[in-house]
Amino acid sequence: LHTNPHQVVGLRVDLRARVYAPAIVDAEGTVFCAWVDFDNDQLPAQFRVSSAVPDLVGNEFIWVVGSVTRVTTSDDWCSPDASLQIDVDRLLVTDRVGARPAVFVVPVDQTLEQHGVRVTLDRVEFAAEELRVFVTIENPRNEMFSAFATGLRIEIGTVEIPATVPIGVGIEAPRGRVRPGTVERGGFQFPPLDPNSLPFTVRWQGAVAASIAGQFADWVWIVDPGGVVQPEG
């Protein structure tokens, strides 16, 4: 769409995006702008709906079906760069999981424990555009437990794929510092993997508690989308 914008005017589109500016309501309906490449805040588009859209204030995910009506210019309010205006026929306001629904889920549900701290790899979700890993961290200790996402990765042979914190509503990452006696839950994002892939490793390292600094080993899970290899850590 953005490579040759003038050539796609009049075409039908079915796409997902993330709103980045509050909607403006006028006599003709609602206008708002969203990133089509919402992982990188790129490929802006301007959307027009013929009715009011409640609660569309920014950072929501949308799934739209509509038509490209024109190429916008730098004079348009939503972007300093040329983009597209899309007249929307169908609009679903959703979250990240709704915009990128899982096509396959591996319910791992395996807990590993070190020094009283319990970390559970709850499940792995395969979507067409991304992989999501959900974890639960239980900290029964009387001190803070640091659990930052920067140490979480997937390993496939010698290839290491680091996790990123998902952008936008729908998936919250556990906070990096888990308070004493609390439980944190959340998910992380990876590039997409084939649900028919071979078993892979989920490794998390860098856990710290002040009184036992350096004593946590890596937390390691084996995930087999085919279900042949049982989850093990």
N, C-alpha and C positions, 0 to 999 in steps of 0.2 A: 504493500500500500504506500509506504513512504519512499520507496525507490523511484517509482514513477507515478506520483500522485495525480497528475492530470489525466493519466490513462485509465484511472479507476473510477472517475466520477460517473455515477449512474449505476455502479455495480452493487450487488447485495453483499453484505458482510455478516459473519457470525463470529464474534470475538469476545474476549475477556479483557478487562482493564482495571486499573485502580485509580479512583478519584483523587486528585491532588489539590483541588480548589473548591471552596464552597459554591454551591449551585446558585445561579441567578434566575429568579422567576420574573417573567414579563408577560405581556398580554398574549404572547404566542405559546407560552409554556415554560419549560425549564431548560436552561443551558448550563452545562458543566463540562469540565475538562478532566481527562484521565490519561494515565500512562498505559499504552498498550504493552510495552516491555516494562512491566512493573517491577521486575527484579533489579533493573538498572536505571529506573526513572528516565526512560527514553521513549521515543516514538509517541509524542503527544497527539491527542485527537480531541476535537470539540464535538460534544454530543447535544442534540436537541430532542426534547421529548414534548409532545403536545399537551401534556398535563403537568400538574405539580407533582414533585417527587419528595415526599416527606423524609426528614432525617438524613438527607444527603449533604453532609457538612464537610466531608473530606476523609480520605483514607479507606473508604468503603470499596469493596470489590464489586464489579458489575459484570453481568453477562448480557450482551445485547445482540439483537438481530435488527438490521436496518439497511439503509442505503447511503452510499457516499453521495452527497449533494454538491459539494464544492471543495476547492482547496483554499484554506484560510491563508492569511498573510500576517506579517508582523504587526499590522494594525489591530488584529484581533486580541482580545484581552487575555486569553489563556496561555499564550505562548509567544516568545519573541521569534520563534522560528515558524516557517510554513508548516502547516499540518493539514488535517482533513476535518471537514464537518460531516457528521453522520446523523441523519434523521432516524430516530429509533422507533421501531415498530413494537418490539418486545424488550422489556427490561426486567432483569432480576437483580435486586440488590442483595448481595450475599457476603461471604467472608472468603478467606484464602482457600479453605477446604472446598467450599462451594464452587469457587472459580476454577480450581484444579482438583476435581474429585478423584478419589482413589479408584484405580481399576483392579487392584489386587492388594490384599492385606495379609501380612504374616503375623499372627498373634503369638509373639515370643513369650512374654509373661515370665521372665526368668530373673530372679533376684540374686545378686551377689552381695556379700557382707564383708566389710573390713573394719576392725576396731569399733564395732557397733553400728557403723553407718551402713545403711542398706540402699543399694541402687538397683532399680528394676528396669530392665529394658522391656517396656510394655508391648510395643508393636512397631512394625515397620510398614509404612504405606507407600505403595507404588502408584504414582500418578503419571500421566503421559509426559508432563513437563518437569517433574521433580520427584525426589524421594524424600519421605519424612520419617524421622525416627523420634519416637515418644518415650520419655523416661520419667521415673518417679524417684526422688531422692528423699530418704528419711534420715533425719539427724537427731538421734536420741541423746547425743552427748551434751555436756553442759558448756560447750564452747562453739564458736562459729565454725562452720564447715564451708570452705571455699570450693566452688564447683563451677568453674568457668567453661563456656562452650568451646573455647579456643583449643582445648585438648581433645575434643571429640572428633573422630575421623572414621572413615570406612577404608578398609584395606582389601584390595583385590590383587593377589600375588604381591608384586613389589610396588604396585601403584597405591599411593595414599591420597585420599580425597577428604579435605577438611570440611567440617560442618560450617554452616552460616546460620545466623539468627533470622528466621523468616520475617519479612516486612509486611506490615498491615495486619488488620484484625483477623481473628480466626485461629491463630496459633500463637500461644505465648510461650516463650522459653523460660525455664526455671531461672530464678534469680541467681546470680553468681555467688552470692553469699547466703547460705542457708542457716537461719537462726537456730539456736539451741531448742530442741524439742519440737521442731516443726517439720512439715512435709512440703516439698515443692514438686510440681508436675509441669510438664511442658514438652515442646517438640523443637526439632532442628531440621534444617533443610539441606538437602544434597542435590547434586545434578541427577537427572533421571537415570535409572538402571532398568534393564530388561527384567520383568518378573520371571522370565525363564532362565535367568542367569544361574551360574554355579554358586555354591555357598560362599559367603564373604564374611569378613571379620568386622565387627564394630568395636573400636578400641577407644577408651577414654582414659586420659592420664593428666596428671597435674593436680590431683586432689590434695588439699592441705587442711590440717587442723593444727593450731599453734603448738599444743603440748606434745604432738607426735609428728612434728614436721619431718618430711622425708620418709615416713614409714608406710605410706600407701603405695601398694603396687598398682600396675595398670589394671583397669577393669576391662575384661575382654569377653565378648560374646561371639559365638559363631551362629550366623543366620543362614538358613537354607530355604530359599523360596519354594523349592520343590517338595519340602517336607520329609525328605529321606533322612537327613541328618538332624537329630533332635537338638534343640538349643542347648548349648553348654558353655560354661565360662571357666 
